[in-house]
Amino acid sequence: MTSPVFSPFILPCGITLSNRLAKAAVEENMADVGQIPGSTLMRLYTSWLLFHVAK
């Protein structure tokens, strides 16, 4: 049996996630004033991206 966690999921805005594993952008409590993503959070996400691309 295939788990639905690994199947695509279409968001209400039309974007398709390749699986159902998603993460809120401000989960790390690194948001700037107004709870918007700031430079610290962008650096963190960039490091994660570079790590996964290098694999």
C-alpha positions in Angstrom: 0.0 0.0 0.0 1.3 3.5 -0.9 1.1 6.2 1.7 -0.7 9.4 0.7 2.2 11.3 2.5 4.3 10.6 -0.6 1.7 11.6 -3.2 1.4 15.1 -4.8 -0.9 17.6 -3.1 -2.4 20.6 -4.8 -2.7 23.7 -2.6 -5.7 26.0 -2.9 -3.5 28.6 -4.7 -2.7 26.0 -7.4 0.8 25.1 -6.4 1.5 21.4 -6.4 3.7 19.9 -3.6 5.5 16.8 -4.7 4.6 15.2 -1.4 2.7 16.2 1.8 5.7 17.0 3.9 5.7 20.8 4.3 7.0 23.2 6.8 5.8 26.7 7.9 8.2 29.4 6.9 8.5 30.8 10.4 8.6 27.6 12.4 12.2 28.3 13.7 11.0 31.5 15.5 13.4 33.5 13.3 10.9 35.8 11.8 11.4 39.5 11.7 9.0 42.1 13.1 5.5 41.4 11.9 6.2 37.7 11.6 7.7 38.0 8.1 10.7 35.9 6.9 13.9 37.9 7.4 17.5 37.6 6.4 18.4 35.1 9.2 15.6 32.8 8.1 16.7 33.2 4.4 20.3 32.3 5.3 19.0 29.2 7.1 16.8 28.0 4.2 19.6 28.8 1.7 22.1 26.6 3.7 19.5 23.8 3.7 19.0 24.2 -0.1 22.8 24.1 -0.8 23.2 21.1 1.5 20.5 19.1 -0.4 21.7 20.2 -3.8 25.3 19.1 -3.0 24.1 15.6 -2.0 
